[in-house]
Amino acid sequence: MFRAEKISRSFRSGTVETTALRDVSLKVNPGEFVSIMGPSGCGKSTLLNILGTLDRPTSGDFWIKDENVSRYSEAKLAEVRRRHIGFVFQSFNLIDQLTVRENVELALRYRKTGAQERRLKAGLAMERFGIAHRADHRPSQLSGGQQQRVAVARALVTEPDLILADEPTGNLDSHHGEDVMGALKSLNDEGATLVMVTHSPAHASYAGRTIRLFDGEIMTSQDNSVSQSPREEN
Amino acid sequence: MLSWLTVVWRHMLSDKLFTLITILSLSLGAMCAVLVGAYLQEELSYEAWLPDSKNIYRLETSVTQSGQNSRPTVSTFYGMKTEFDGVVSDQVSQTRVAYDFFSIGENDDRETYRIAFADPNFFDVFEFNFIEGDPDTALADPNSLVLTETVSKRFFGDRSPIGETLDVWTHSDGVVTAVIADLPRETHLEISVISHIDNSAIRDGLQVRNGWNGLSVRHYFRTQDGQPSQSFEQNIETYAQQFLDKNFDKSEGIKVEFELMPIRNVHFSAAKSGDLKTRGNPGQLKLFTGVSIVILLASGLNFSILSIVRAMSRTREVGLRKALGASRARLLKDYLAEAGVYIFLSLLVGFAAAELFHPVFETLVGHELSLSTLHSPVFLILVAFVGIALVGVIGILPALYLSGLKPSVALRSDQKIGGSTVGNSLLLTIQFSAAIALVTAILIMFAQIRLIDSKPLGFEAVDRLAIYGVQRGPTETIVRLETLRTLLNDEAGILGISGVNALPDWGRDASGLIYPEGRSAVESANAAYLYVDAEFLKTFEIPIIAGRDFDETYASDRALKGNNDLSQLSDQLPVIITRAALANFGISDIEDIVGQSAGMQIDGVDFDIQIIGVTDDLNYKSLHYKAEPMVFIPKPGSMSVFLVHFDGSRHTEVMDALNAAWSRTYPNQNLNIRYIDAELAEQYDEDRQLLRLATAFAVLAIFVAILGAFGLSAFTIERRKREIGIRKALGAKGGDIAGMLAWQFVKPIIVACLIAWPLSWWFMSGWLQQFAYKVSFSPRFFIISGGIGVILAVLATGSQILRRAKTSPSIELQS
């Protein structure tokens, strides 16, 4: 379970202080799929960074299972990320000097997973997202949709407790966007916990719950299971 | 490991410009360091090849005449050996060697060598590598000859020379008893032929040489226990003084001191009279080491700073790696290892370049450099250590910077991070400081060498040649010179012939005392003297400014022709002095000095002189020294070289005539000539060599700086693309943009000038100290070097600046 309690995050630039998040409390249960929506600058990415331990809250606490990680050092946070978290980014963030396989394996390397096991797990993940035949290509040789599927494969290959997706379809056309959403949904169906930031209400409806942020605060939290299923919508 | 290397390799390929610039400059730095390292190792390993060299000492002598500077020499007195028998024991052995030039060979097949005449136990002290023969008996007979391999090949080809004969000039039939391997360069000894110290070629000369002329042999001791014991040193001192008491009159006011010099220290000890080889120059060694370290670090800086600047394009990668759970320590390790790959690859390239370019470096340092130094395991280990140190010094900055990026910041796409402007300016400032300092130094050196080349010396050196090896007995030498003169008198192209005891470039430090009539030697002043024949001043075209030149129609001018002994003079000896010697008499009007009587003392002998003429001042020694007071003494019996003034346009005829006359005057002896102007130029060989090396270093430093500036402009201007687009959209013209960008690179160069100028001023005033005649520090040296720095910086960055200035803003804003 992931639990944020009254977390705030402010940034200082010279003498000007901007508050990106204000007293946000949020609980994500295992197996849940939560989407976060809101206008530009409302604090979505900041919230996601804190959930992903890429950033620390200025105040408030963030709990992963029974650990309060909000005051952890940089080194300990790196370890938390290794153990618990997988990322999918809007701009894929694949390393172009690595092949597809090496990109997928990268997170396993940091976990000091043995070479054989790495190869097996990466192979399965690529197989699953239909990119195994591209294993020895460089990311730049792939289409956007394929690249994002590589990123998704990389996020799940470590079997993280939480997968964070920051506008995963933002750089994709609608066809490839649906493709990636399908992949994420199927992960969730198999029990993975996901938190996704998105601008698209249609993609948000893949999630079980949608949180709307405005000006650094949670406005609404809506259970999607009582509304229309996205698949019926299409 | 392999896959990691593959990834680093892909990184290198993906940014070819960065890879090219950093590897090129780092390998240049490495090449420079490797070559200077090899040079350094060689310079510091003098005598190390000789077995037990750390236990071998040379006894050196320092003679101080009353009121004069001491004259240190590498020689001691021939007769001292028996005196030292008391110190020689099982633990200590002693041996002597005397050098002299002789031609050896058979009939007309001859060659002149500086022959080493040594005691029979010479090889107990110096364990040379014997190819043939037995070191214990090689010098048993006075006629023994030990040849080096080269000399043996010269006369006997590949056959064994043992038992063959070669005559030593006309004195003795030498019998070859052994062949030794050629000595390596790293020794103070000069050995091509060794004979017995009692060989009749020099025996009489050595044994009759007494008094202060007796400083004629090099005396070596070899101890067994390393450090000579205190009692050994004391004994040496006691016995040496005993020898002096027996042989010299203390009342002459002469003080003699002895010093035991470990031969391992000879190469870097102060120059002394009798040195056969150029000494090592510790200052120059330090300078080269310093400059090559600066170039290596400057090239390393290219890597450091450009890595940080380029890090901008890698921030997302860092963010991602961190998001995937890489700790800072892990990334630090990765980026350091990556730096290691660049650095070791560069070392490898640098090493190969050093191998490739070492002949060029050899030309620059003026001698061969043994490549084996480069291949020795010690050297390779040293290089590996330097590599690791470099990873620590220049790899740490970018690694710290990259690994320290915050993941949440690094992942944002529109970053303006990477490469502080302070760092960029620092790169340019440091590199251009080194380059500008070197350029200033070179400009000053050039000016100084031009000054030396153009300064009138007071005598004419062009179209004069010196003939060596002419000395016989006093009367005999005069007769031979006169024969030669008669034979050549009517030959076309020969303009004059004379003789003297020392040539300008000999740096001979012989001076006597001169004092006005009625005073004594105690109240005297120093004056250098030359023993000349009557034609000397005419041959060198030294103008008389008062009085007359020597003229042998005067009986007084011939006073020493029959009897070459100053102590036997019955009348005043006519001499000619230089203007500088006037001060010794307190006379300012040169006409007043002519006809004055005075006293002189040379080597403890007092004699009366009369001044018959005055010449202008002469720079008879190199321009490192001031023109000193000089006295020309008509003592032709002491001539050791003949001088020939010839018509340069008829060189071939002159040489034919000279050869013909020579073979009639000195049958059985090779004609051994040197051109005076060439010899004079050689006095500045070291200075020119320094200039050549400094130029080479400067070119390297400039090249590294240009690479750095070019790389910096390529990466930083790229980063300002959007800003430039916005400025253009707001109405900035191409020229405004170019000016703004150029200023960014010129500013640090101005700071570099402020660092470089005082540095080069300080260093060059030290260097100029060694010249008595020096250029003054003109502002133009500094302005030119600064200007060169600015121009180079603008040229290096210009292409990038112009490209940016010309691009359409719509393209820039798209990015």
Boltz contact constraints between the chains, C-beta under 6 A:
constraints:
  - contact:
      token1: [A, 49]
      token2: [B, 408]
      max_distance: 6.0
  - contact:
      token1: [A, 54]
      token2: [B, 407]
      max_distance: 6.0
  - contact:
      token1: [A, 54]
      token2: [B, 408]
      max_distance: 6.0
  - contact:
      token1: [A, 55]
      token2: [B, 408]
      max_distance: 6.0
  - contact:
      token1: [A, 74]
      token2: [B, 328]
      max_distance: 6.0
  - contact:
      token1: [A, 75]
      token2: [B, 327]
      max_distance: 6.0
  - contact:
      token1: [A, 78]
      token2: [B, 325]
      max_distance: 6.0
  - contact:
      token1: [A, 78]
      token2: [B, 327]
      max_distance: 6.0
  - contact:
      token1: [A, 81]
      token2: [B, 325]
      max_distance: 6.0
  - contact:
      token1: [A, 82]
      token2: [B, 325]
      max_distance: 6.0
  - contact:
      token1: [A, 87]
      token2: [B, 323]
      max_distance: 6.0
  - contact:
      token1: [A, 91]
      token2: [B, 413]
      max_distance: 6.0
  - contact:
      token1: [A, 93]
      token2: [B, 316]
      max_distance: 6.0
  - contact:
      token1: [A, 93]
      token2: [B, 320]
      max_distance: 6.0
  - contact:
      token1: [A, 95]
      token2: [B, 317]
      max_distance: 6.0
  - contact:
      token1: [A, 97]
      token2: [B, 7]
      max_distance: 6.0
  - contact:
      token1: [A, 97]
      token2: [B, 10]
      max_distance: 6.0
  - contact:
      token1: [A, 97]
      token2: [B, 11]
      max_distance: 6.0
  - contact:
      token1: [A, 97]
      token2: [B, 14]
      max_distance: 6.0
  - contact:
      token1: [A, 106]
      token2: [B, 324]
      max_distance: 6.0
  - contact:
      token1: [A, 107]
      token2: [B, 324]
      max_distance: 6.0
  - contact:
      token1: [A, 110]
      token2: [B, 324]
      max_distance: 6.0
  - contact:
      token1: [A, 110]
      token2: [B, 325]
      max_distance: 6.0
  - contact:
      token1: [A, 110]
      token2: [B, 326]
      max_distance: 6.0
